[in-house]
Amino acid sequence: MTFKSRLLTTLAGVALCAGASMTATTASAHNVLSVSEAPAGQLFPMKLNVNHGCKGAAVSAARLQIPDGIVDAKAADKVGWNVEYKMKDLENPVMLHGREVKEVIGEIVWTKSNGATVPSDGWATFEFRATIPKDIGRVMHFKNITVCEDGATDPYVDLPEVALDVNDPEFAKKAWAFMTATPGPAPMVVIRQPEKGQYPWEWTPEQARGEAPSQEAMAR
């Protein structure tokens, strides 16, 4: 089976996890992401779908951990919600938007600001975007926690006992087994080879640093 066919098979299984009924011992409405694959090296929009509250308690906040390797994450504005970023230090500094950075966003926290909450039987989406690492074939897990108004939490932070490998002939089977084996699986996204570049231009090092006489993009 080719990488592409394994990937498509797995993505179909992950999609079922998001919306289909599962076994009696597994939660039927996990928190999931709006996508199950993302293009390597590109700035990519995603949504965290919080599908219910905490055993009858209404949702008051949502926490999303940004996987290692993503150094450029940001939440979209959401009416009625405040956004907080929790930073994390990098072991090795990286260049971001033409400057060296030693810390990046490690967690996004959305908190209701106007007193209203998402009902326990309701659902809400939380939009964010991130520049996807260039590790084609990597399986990223986005740990997240639903926080409810009585202080209860509904965590989706569980990881596979053995890291998933897209080159494993049984990748799809193992991915499905992971997603259905625990009530709190961390949503996963497979990094794929992009079909084309995100932008029709490239920057010279001088332009990236803002030092070029002209900041016009170099046409390919």
FIGU-582188 format. One record per residue: x, y, z of N, C-alpha, C, O in turn; residue in three letters; residue number from 1. Coordinates in steps of 0.1 Angstrom, whole numbers, padded with zeros to 4 digits, m for minus. Layout:
// FIGU-582188
SITE     nX     nY     nZ    caX    caY    caZ     cX     cY     cZ     oX     oY     oZ    r    k
SITE      X      Y      Z      X      Y      Z      X      Y      Z      X      Y      Z  ALA  NUM
...
END
This chain:
// FIGU-582188
SITE     nX     nY     nZ    caX    caY    caZ     cX     cY     cZ     oX     oY     oZ    r    k
SITE   0008  m0012   0000   0000   0000   0000   0009   0012   0000   0018   0013   0008  MET    1
SITE   0006   0022  m0008   0014   0034  m0009   0011   0043   0003   0002   0042   0010  THR    2
SITE   0021   0053   0005   0019   0062   0015   0006   0070   0014  m0002   0071   0024  PHE    3
SITE   0002   0074   0002  m0010   0081  m0001  m0022   0073   0003  m0032   0078   0009  LYS    4
SITE  m0022   0060  m0001  m0034   0052   0002  m0035   0049   0016  m0046   0048   0022  SER    5
SITE  m0024   0047   0023  m0024   0045   0038  m0030   0057   0045  m0038   0056   0054  ARG    6
SITE  m0025   0069   0040  m0029   0081   0046  m0044   0083   0044  m0051   0087   0053  LEU    7
SITE  m0049   0081   0032  m0064   0083   0029  m0072   0073   0038  m0083   0077   0043  LEU    8
SITE  m0067   0061   0039  m0075   0051   0047  m0075   0056   0062  m0086   0055   0068  THR    9
SITE  m0064   0060   0067  m0064   0065   0081  m0072   0077   0083  m0080   0078   0093  THR   10
SITE  m0072   0087   0074  m0080   0099   0075  m0095   0096   0075  m0103   0102   0082  LEU   11
SITE  m0099   0086   0067  m0113   0082   0067  m0117   0076   0081  m0128   0079   0086  ALA   12
SITE  m0108   0068   0087  m0110   0063   0100  m0111   0074   0111  m0120   0074   0119  GLY   13
SITE  m0102   0084   0110  m0102   0095   0119  m0115   0103   0118  m0121   0107   0128  VAL   14
SITE  m0120   0105   0106  m0132   0112   0104  m0144   0105   0110  m0152   0112   0116  ALA   15
SITE  m0144   0092   0109  m0154   0084   0116  m0154   0086   0131  m0165   0087   0137  LEU   16
SITE  m0142   0088   0136  m0141   0090   0151  m0148   0102   0155  m0153   0103   0166  CYS   17
SITE  m0147   0112   0146  m0153   0125   0150  m0168   0125   0150  m0174   0133   0158  ALA   18
SITE  m0174   0117   0142  m0189   0118   0141  m0197   0106   0143  m0209   0106   0145  GLY   19
SITE  m0191   0094   0143  m0198   0082   0143  m0200   0077   0158  m0192   0081   0166  ALA   20
SITE  m0210   0069   0160  m0212   0063   0173  m0201   0052   0175  m0197   0045   0166  SER   21
SITE  m0196   0051   0187  m0185   0042   0190  m0190   0031   0200  m0202   0030   0203  MET   22
SITE  m0181   0023   0205  m0184   0013   0214  m0189   0019   0227  m0187   0030   0230  THR   23
SITE  m0196   0011   0235  m0202   0015   0247  m0192   0021   0257  m0195   0029   0265  ALA   24
SITE  m0180   0016   0256  m0169   0020   0265  m0162   0032   0261  m0152   0037   0267  THR   25
SITE  m0165   0038   0249  m0158   0049   0243  m0167   0061   0242  m0179   0059   0238  THR   26
SITE  m0162   0073   0245  m0170   0085   0243  m0174   0086   0229  m0167   0084   0220  ALA   27
SITE  m0187   0090   0227  m0193   0092   0214  m0191   0105   0208  m0194   0107   0196  SER   28
SITE  m0185   0114   0215  m0183   0128   0210  m0170   0134   0215  m0170   0143   0224  ALA   29
SITE  m0159   0129   0210  m0146   0134   0214  m0145   0148   0210  m0151   0153   0200  HIS   30
SITE  m0136   0156   0216  m0131   0168   0211  m0122   0165   0199  m0113   0157   0200  ASN   31
SITE  m0125   0171   0187  m0117   0168   0175  m0113   0181   0168  m0117   0192   0172  VAL   32
SITE  m0103   0180   0159  m0100   0191   0150  m0108   0190   0137  m0113   0179   0134  LEU   33
SITE  m0108   0201   0131  m0116   0202   0118  m0109   0195   0107  m0115   0193   0096  SER   34
SITE  m0096   0192   0108  m0088   0185   0098  m0081   0174   0104  m0079   0173   0116  VAL   35
SITE  m0077   0164   0095  m0069   0153   0100  m0056   0152   0092  m0048   0142   0094  SER   36
SITE  m0053   0161   0083  m0041   0162   0076  m0038   0177   0074  m0047   0185   0074  GLU   37
SITE  m0025   0180   0073  m0021   0194   0071  m0008   0194   0062   0000   0185   0063  ALA   38
SITE  m0007   0204   0053   0004   0205   0044   0017   0210   0051   0018   0220   0058  PRO   39
SITE   0028   0202   0048   0041   0206   0054   0046   0219   0050   0045   0223   0039  ALA   40
SITE   0051   0227   0060   0057   0240   0058   0047   0251   0055   0052   0262   0052  GLY   41
SITE   0034   0249   0056   0025   0260   0052   0017   0265   0064   0015   0258   0074  GLN   42
SITE   0013   0278   0063   0005   0284   0073  m0009   0279   0071  m0015   0280   0060  LEU   43
SITE  m0015   0272   0081  m0027   0264   0079  m0038   0267   0089  m0034   0266   0101  PHE   44
SITE  m0050   0270   0085  m0061   0272   0095  m0067   0259   0100  m0069   0250   0093  PRO   45
SITE  m0071   0259   0113  m0077   0247   0119  m0087   0252   0129  m0088   0264   0133  MET   46
SITE  m0096   0243   0133  m0106   0245   0144  m0106   0234   0154  m0105   0222   0150  LYS   47
SITE  m0106   0238   0167  m0109   0228   0177  m0124   0227   0179  m0130   0238   0183  LEU   48
SITE  m0130   0216   0178  m0144   0214   0180  m0146   0208   0194  m0142   0197   0197  ASN   49
SITE  m0152   0216   0203  m0156   0211   0217  m0170   0207   0216  m0179   0215   0214  VAL   50
SITE  m0173   0194   0218  m0186   0188   0214  m0195   0187   0226  m0207   0183   0224  ASN   51
SITE  m0191   0189   0238  m0201   0189   0249  m0194   0194   0262  m0182   0197   0262  HIS   52
SITE  m0201   0195   0273  m0196   0200   0285  m0191   0188   0294  m0187   0178   0288  GLY   53
SITE  m0191   0190   0307  m0185   0181   0316  m0196   0175   0325  m0199   0180   0335  CYS   54
SITE  m0202   0164   0320  m0212   0157   0328  m0223   0166   0333  m0226   0166   0345  LYS   55
SITE  m0229   0174   0325  m0240   0183   0328  m0235   0197   0331  m0244   0206   0332  GLY   56
SITE  m0223   0200   0333  m0218   0213   0335  m0215   0220   0322  m0209   0214   0313  ALA   57
SITE  m0218   0233   0321  m0216   0241   0309  m0201   0244   0307  m0193   0245   0317  ALA   58
SITE  m0197   0246   0295  m0183   0249   0291  m0180   0264   0294  m0188   0273   0290  VAL   59
SITE  m0169   0267   0300  m0165   0281   0303  m0151   0284   0297  m0148   0296   0296  SER   60
SITE  m0143   0274   0293  m0130   0276   0288  m0126   0264   0280  m0130   0253   0282  ALA   61
SITE  m0116   0266   0271  m0110   0256   0263  m0095   0258   0262  m0091   0269   0260  ALA   62
SITE  m0087   0248   0265  m0072   0249   0264  m0067   0240   0253  m0071   0228   0252  ARG   63
SITE  m0058   0245   0245  m0052   0237   0234  m0037   0238   0235  m0031   0249   0235  LEU   64
SITE  m0030   0227   0236  m0016   0226   0236  m0011   0226   0222  m0015   0218   0214  GLN   65
SITE  m0001   0234   0219   0005   0234   0205   0017   0224   0205   0026   0225   0213  ILE   66
SITE   0017   0215   0195   0027   0205   0195   0041   0211   0192   0042   0222   0186  PRO   67
SITE   0051   0204   0197   0065   0208   0194   0067   0209   0179   0062   0200   0172  ASP   68
SITE   0075   0218   0175   0078   0219   0161   0070   0230   0154   0074   0236   0144  GLY   69
SITE   0059   0234   0160   0051   0245   0156   0055   0258   0163   0054   0259   0175  ILE   70
SITE   0061   0268   0156   0067   0279   0162   0059   0292   0159   0062   0303   0163  VAL   71
SITE   0048   0290   0152   0040   0302   0147   0025   0299   0148   0019   0296   0138  ASP   72
SITE   0019   0300   0160   0005   0297   0162  m0002   0309   0167   0004   0318   0174  ALA   73
SITE  m0015   0311   0164  m0022   0322   0168  m0037   0319   0167  m0042   0312   0158  LYS   74
SITE  m0045   0324   0177  m0059   0321   0177  m0067   0332   0169  m0062   0344   0169  ALA   75
SITE  m0078   0329   0163  m0087   0339   0157  m0095   0345   0168  m0098   0339   0178  ALA   76
SITE  m0099   0358   0166  m0108   0364   0176  m0122   0356   0176  m0126   0352   0166  ASP   77
SITE  m0127   0355   0188  m0140   0348   0190  m0149   0357   0199  m0145   0360   0210  LYS   78
SITE  m0160   0361   0193  m0169   0370   0201  m0173   0364   0214  m0178   0353   0214  VAL   79
SITE  m0171   0372   0225  m0176   0367   0238  m0165   0359   0245  m0167   0354   0256  GLY   80
SITE  m0153   0358   0239  m0143   0350   0245  m0130   0358   0246  m0126   0365   0236  TRP   81
SITE  m0122   0356   0257  m0109   0361   0258  m0099   0351   0253  m0101   0339   0256  ASN   82
SITE  m0088   0355   0248  m0077   0346   0243  m0064   0349   0252  m0060   0360   0253  VAL   83
SITE  m0058   0339   0257  m0046   0340   0264  m0036   0330   0258  m0039   0319   0255  GLU   84
SITE  m0023   0335   0257  m0013   0326   0252  m0003   0323   0263   0002   0332   0271  TYR   85
SITE   0000   0310   0265   0010   0306   0274   0023   0302   0266   0022   0294   0257  LYS   86
SITE   0034   0308   0270   0046   0307   0262   0054   0295   0267   0053   0291   0278  MET   87
SITE   0063   0290   0258   0072   0280   0262   0086   0283   0256   0087   0289   0245  LYS   88
SITE   0097   0280   0263   0110   0283   0259   0115   0272   0248   0111   0261   0249  ASP   89
SITE   0122   0277   0239   0128   0268   0229   0142   0264   0233   0150   0272   0238  LEU   90
SITE   0146   0251   0231   0159   0247   0234   0169   0254   0224   0180   0257   0228  GLU   91
SITE   0165   0255   0211   0173   0262   0202   0165   0273   0195   0154   0271   0190  ASN   92
SITE   0170   0286   0196   0163   0297   0190   0160   0294   0175   0168   0287   0168  PRO   93
SITE   0149   0300   0169   0146   0299   0155   0143   0313   0150   0141   0322   0157  VAL   94
SITE   0144   0314   0136   0141   0326   0130   0126   0326   0127   0120   0317   0121  MET   95
SITE   0119   0337   0130   0104   0338   0128   0101   0352   0123   0104   0362   0131  LEU   96
SITE   0096   0354   0111   0093   0367   0106   0105   0376   0106   0104   0388   0109  HIS   97
SITE   0116   0370   0102   0128   0378   0101   0136   0382   0114   0145   0390   0114  GLY   98
SITE   0131   0375   0125   0139   0378   0138   0140   0365   0146   0133   0356   0144  ARG   99
SITE   0150   0365   0154   0153   0353   0162   0144   0353   0174   0142   0363   0181  GLU  100
SITE   0137   0342   0177   0129   0341   0189   0133   0329   0197   0138   0319   0192  VAL  101
SITE   0132   0331   0210   0136   0320   0220   0125   0314   0227   0126   0304   0235  LYS  102
SITE   0113   0320   0225   0101   0314   0231   0089   0315   0221   0089   0325   0213  GLU  103
SITE   0080   0306   0221   0069   0305   0212   0056   0302   0220   0057   0298   0232  VAL  104
SITE   0045   0303   0214   0032   0299   0220   0031   0284   0222   0032   0277   0213  ILE  105
SITE   0030   0280   0235   0029   0266   0238   0014   0262   0241   0011   0250   0240  GLY  106
SITE   0006   0271   0244  m0008   0268   0247  m0017   0280   0244  m0013   0291   0247  GLU  107
SITE  m0029   0277   0239  m0039   0287   0237  m0050   0285   0246  m0055   0273   0247  ILE  108
SITE  m0055   0295   0253  m0066   0293   0263  m0077   0303   0259  m0075   0315   0259  VAL  109
SITE  m0089   0298   0256  m0101   0306   0253  m0109   0306   0266  m0113   0295   0271  TRP  110
SITE  m0113   0318   0271  m0122   0319   0283  m0134   0328   0280  m0132   0338   0275  THR  111
SITE  m0146   0323   0284  m0158   0331   0282  m0156   0344   0290  m0152   0344   0301  LYS  112
SITE  m0160   0355   0283  m0158   0368   0289  m0171   0375   0294  m0170   0385   0301  SER  113
SITE  m0182   0371   0289  m0195   0378   0291  m0204   0371   0301  m0216   0375   0302  ASN  114
SITE  m0199   0361   0307  m0208   0354   0317  m0215   0342   0311  m0219   0333   0318  GLY  115
SITE  m0218   0342   0298  m0225   0332   0292  m0216   0320   0290  m0203   0322   0290  ALA  116
SITE  m0221   0308   0288  m0213   0296   0286  m0219   0288   0275  m0230   0290   0270  THR  117
SITE  m0211   0278   0270  m0216   0268   0261  m0224   0258   0269  m0218   0252   0278  VAL  118
SITE  m0236   0255   0266  m0244   0245   0273  m0237   0231   0273  m0230   0228   0264  PRO  119
SITE  m0240   0224   0284  m0234   0211   0285  m0236   0201   0273  m0228   0193   0270  SER  120
SITE  m0248   0203   0267  m0252   0195   0255  m0250   0203   0242  m0254   0198   0232  ASP  121
SITE  m0243   0214   0243  m0240   0222   0231  m0226   0219   0225  m0219   0210   0230  GLY  122
SITE  m0222   0227   0216  m0208   0226   0211  m0203   0239   0206  m0211   0248   0203  TRP  123
SITE  m0190   0241   0205  m0184   0253   0200  m0172   0250   0192  m0165   0240   0195  ALA  124
SITE  m0168   0260   0184  m0155   0258   0176  m0146   0270   0180  m0150   0281   0182  THR  125
SITE  m0133   0267   0180  m0123   0276   0184  m0112   0276   0173  m0105   0266   0171  PHE  126
SITE  m0112   0287   0165  m0103   0287   0154  m0089   0292   0157  m0087   0301   0166  GLU  127
SITE  m0079   0286   0150  m0065   0290   0152  m0058   0287   0139  m0063   0279   0131  PHE  128
SITE  m0046   0292   0138  m0038   0288   0126  m0023   0286   0131  m0019   0291   0141  ARG  129
SITE  m0016   0278   0123  m0002   0274   0127   0006   0271   0114   0000   0266   0104  ALA  130
SITE   0019   0274   0115   0027   0270   0104   0032   0256   0107   0038   0253   0117  THR  131
SITE   0028   0247   0098   0030   0233   0100   0045   0229   0098   0051   0234   0088  ILE  132
SITE   0051   0221   0106   0065   0217   0104   0067   0209   0091   0057   0205   0085  PRO  133
SITE   0079   0208   0086   0082   0202   0073   0084   0187   0075   0090   0181   0065  LYS  134
SITE   0081   0181   0086   0083   0167   0088   0072   0159   0082   0063   0154   0088  ASP  135
SITE   0073   0156   0069   0063   0149   0061   0061   0135   0067   0071   0128   0069  ILE  136
SITE   0049   0131   0069   0046   0118   0075   0045   0118   0090   0040   0108   0096  GLY  137
SITE   0049   0129   0097   0048   0129   0111   0033   0130   0116   0025   0136   0109  ARG  138
SITE   0030   0123   0127   0017   0124   0133   0018   0133   0145   0024   0130   0155  VAL  139
SITE   0011   0145   0144   0011   0154   0155  m0002   0152   0163  m0013   0150   0158  MET  140
SITE   0000   0153   0176  m0012   0152   0185  m0014   0166   0192  m0005   0171   0198  HIS  141
SITE  m0027   0170   0192  m0030   0183   0198  m0038   0180   0211  m0050   0178   0211  PHE  142
SITE  m0031   0180   0222  m0038   0178   0235  m0047   0190   0238  m0043   0202   0235  LYS  143
SITE  m0058   0188   0244  m0067   0198   0247  m0076   0195   0259  m0078   0183   0262  ASN  144
SITE  m0081   0205   0266  m0089   0202   0278  m0101   0212   0278  m0099   0224   0276  ILE  145
SITE  m0112   0206   0280  m0124   0214   0282  m0126   0218   0296  m0125   0209   0305  THR  146
SITE  m0128   0230   0300  m0130   0235   0313  m0144   0239   0315  m0149   0246   0307  VAL  147
SITE  m0151   0235   0326  m0165   0238   0328  m0167   0247   0340  m0158   0248   0348  CYS  148
SITE  m0179   0252   0341  m0181   0263   0350  m0181   0259   0365  m0180   0267   0374  GLU  149
SITE  m0182   0246   0367  m0181   0241   0381  m0167   0237   0385  m0165   0231   0396  ASP  150
SITE  m0158   0239   0376  m0144   0236   0379  m0140   0222   0373  m0128   0219   0373  GLY  151
SITE  m0150   0214   0368  m0147   0201   0363  m0140   0203   0349  m0141   0213   0343  ALA  152
SITE  m0132   0193   0345  m0126   0193   0332  m0128   0180   0324  m0132   0170   0330  THR  153
SITE  m0127   0181   0311  m0129   0170   0302  m0116   0170   0294  m0116   0176   0283  ASP  154
SITE  m0106   0162   0297  m0093   0162   0290  m0093   0153   0278  m0098   0141   0279  PRO  155
SITE  m0086   0157   0268  m0083   0149   0256  m0068   0150   0254  m0063   0156   0245  TYR  156
SITE  m0061   0143   0262  m0046   0144   0263  m0039   0130   0261  m0027   0130   0262  VAL  157
SITE  m0047   0120   0260  m0041   0106   0259  m0033   0105   0246  m0038   0109   0235  ASP  158
SITE  m0022   0098   0246  m0013   0095   0234  m0012   0080   0232  m0015   0073   0242  LEU  159
SITE  m0009   0076   0220  m0007   0062   0218   0005   0056   0227   0014   0064   0229  PRO  160
SITE   0004   0044   0231   0015   0038   0239   0027   0037   0231   0038   0039   0236  GLU  161
SITE   0025   0035   0218   0037   0034   0208   0033   0045   0197   0023   0045   0192  VAL  162
SITE   0043   0053   0194   0041   0064   0185   0036   0058   0171   0041   0048   0167  ALA  163
SITE   0026   0064   0165   0021   0060   0152   0031   0064   0141   0037   0074   0141  LEU  164
SITE   0032   0055   0132   0041   0056   0120   0034   0054   0107   0028   0043   0105  ASP  165
SITE   0033   0065   0099   0026   0063   0087   0032   0053   0077   0025   0049   0068  VAL  166
SITE   0044   0049   0079   0050   0039   0070   0047   0025   0075   0051   0015   0068  ASN  167
SITE   0041   0024   0086   0037   0011   0091   0025   0006   0083   0015   0013   0081  ASP  168
SITE   0026  m0006   0077   0014  m0011   0069   0001  m0012   0077  m0009  m0012   0071  PRO  169
SITE   0002  m0013   0090  m0010  m0013   0098  m0013   0000   0105  m0020   0001   0115  GLU  170
SITE  m0008   0011   0099  m0010   0024   0104  m0025   0027   0106  m0029   0032   0117  PHE  171
SITE  m0033   0025   0096  m0047   0028   0097  m0054   0021   0109  m0062   0026   0116  ALA  172
SITE  m0051   0008   0109  m0056  m0001   0120  m0052   0004   0134  m0061   0005   0143  LYS  173
SITE  m0039   0007   0135  m0034   0012   0148  m0040   0026   0152  m0043   0028   0164  LYS  174
SITE  m0041   0034   0142  m0047   0048   0145  m0061   0046   0150  m0065   0053   0159  ALA  175
SITE  m0069   0038   0143  m0083   0036   0147  m0084   0030   0161  m0092   0034   0169  TRP  176
SITE  m0075   0020   0164  m0075   0014   0177  m0072   0024   0188  m0078   0024   0198  ALA  177
SITE  m0062   0033   0185  m0059   0043   0195  m0071   0052   0197  m0074   0055   0209  PHE  178
SITE  m0077   0057   0187  m0088   0067   0188  m0100   0061   0195  m0108   0068   0201  MET  179
SITE  m0102   0048   0195  m0114   0042   0201  m0110   0035   0215  m0119   0029   0221  THR  180
SITE  m0098   0034   0219  m0094   0027   0231  m0095   0035   0243  m0094   0030   0254  ALA  181
SITE  m0096   0048   0242  m0096   0057   0254  m0107   0068   0253  m0110   0072   0241  THR  182
SITE  m0113   0072   0263  m0123   0083   0263  m0117   0096   0260  m0124   0106   0257  PRO  183
SITE  m0104   0098   0261  m0098   0111   0259  m0086   0111   0250  m0075   0116   0254  GLY  184
SITE  m0087   0106   0237  m0076   0107   0228  m0073   0121   0224  m0082   0129   0221  PRO  185
SITE  m0060   0124   0223  m0056   0137   0218  m0058   0137   0202  m0052   0128   0196  ALA  186
SITE  m0065   0146   0196  m0067   0146   0182  m0054   0146   0175  m0044   0152   0179  PRO  187
SITE  m0054   0139   0163  m0041   0138   0156  m0042   0143   0142  m0053   0143   0136  MET  188
SITE  m0031   0149   0137  m0030   0154   0123  m0018   0148   0117  m0007   0149   0123  VAL  189
SITE  m0019   0143   0105  m0008   0138   0097  m0003   0149   0088  m0010   0155   0081  VAL  190
SITE   0010   0151   0088   0017   0161   0080   0019   0155   0066   0026   0144   0065  ILE  191
SITE   0014   0160   0056   0015   0155   0042   0023   0164   0033   0025   0176   0036  ARG  192
SITE   0028   0158   0022   0035   0166   0012   0025   0176   0005   0015   0171   0000  GLN  193
SITE   0027   0189   0005   0017   0198  m0001   0017   0196  m0016   0027   0192  m0022  PRO  194
SITE   0005   0198  m0022   0004   0196  m0037   0011   0207  m0044   0015   0205  m0056  GLU  195
SITE   0012   0219  m0038   0018   0230  m0044   0022   0240  m0033   0018   0239  m0022  LYS  196
SITE   0031   0250  m0037   0035   0260  m0027   0023   0268  m0023   0013   0270  m0030  GLY  197
SITE   0024   0274  m0011   0014   0282  m0006   0013   0296  m0013   0002   0301  m0015  GLN  198
SITE   0025   0301  m0016   0025   0314  m0022   0034   0313  m0035   0043   0305  m0037  TYR  199
SITE   0030   0322  m0045   0037   0321  m0058   0050   0330  m0059   0053   0335  m0069  PRO  200
SITE   0057   0330  m0047   0069   0338  m0047   0079   0333  m0037   0075   0325  m0028  TRP  201
SITE   0091   0337  m0037   0101   0334  m0027   0108   0347  m0023   0107   0357  m0030  GLU  202
SITE   0113   0347  m0011   0120   0358  m0006   0135   0356  m0005   0140   0345  m0002  TRP  203
SITE   0143   0366  m0009   0157   0365  m0007   0160   0367   0008   0152   0373   0015  THR  204
SITE   0172   0363   0013   0175   0365   0027   0174   0380   0031   0170   0384   0042  PRO  205
SITE   0179   0389   0021   0178   0403   0024   0164   0408   0026   0161   0417   0034  GLU  206
SITE   0155   0403   0017   0141   0407   0018   0135   0402   0031   0127   0409   0038  GLN  207
SITE   0138   0390   0035   0133   0384   0047   0137   0393   0060   0129   0394   0069  ALA  208
SITE   0149   0399   0059   0154   0407   0070   0149   0421   0069   0152   0430   0077  ARG  209
SITE   0142   0425   0058   0138   0438   0055   0149   0448   0051   0148   0460   0053  GLY  210
SITE   0160   0442   0045   0172   0450   0042   0173   0452   0027   0182   0459   0023  GLU  211
SITE   0164   0447   0019   0165   0448   0004   0160   0462   0000   0150   0468   0006  ALA  212
SITE   0166   0468  m0010   0161   0481  m0016   0146   0480  m0019   0138   0490  m0017  PRO  213
SITE   0142   0469  m0025   0128   0467  m0028   0123   0455  m0021   0129   0445  m0021  SER  214
SITE   0111   0456  m0015   0105   0445  m0008   0095   0437  m0017   0088   0429  m0011  GLN  215
SITE   0096   0439  m0029   0087   0432  m0038   0092   0417  m0039   0104   0414  m0038  GLU  216
SITE   0082   0408  m0040   0085   0394  m0040   0092   0390  m0053   0090   0396  m0063  ALA  217
SITE   0101   0380  m0052   0108   0375  m0063   0099   0365  m0070   0095   0355  m0064  MET  218
SITE   0095   0367  m0082   0086   0358  m0090   0094   0345  m0093   0106   0346  m0097  ALA  219
SITE   0088   0334  m0092   0094   0322  m0095   0095   0320  m0110   0101   0310  m0115  ARG  220
END
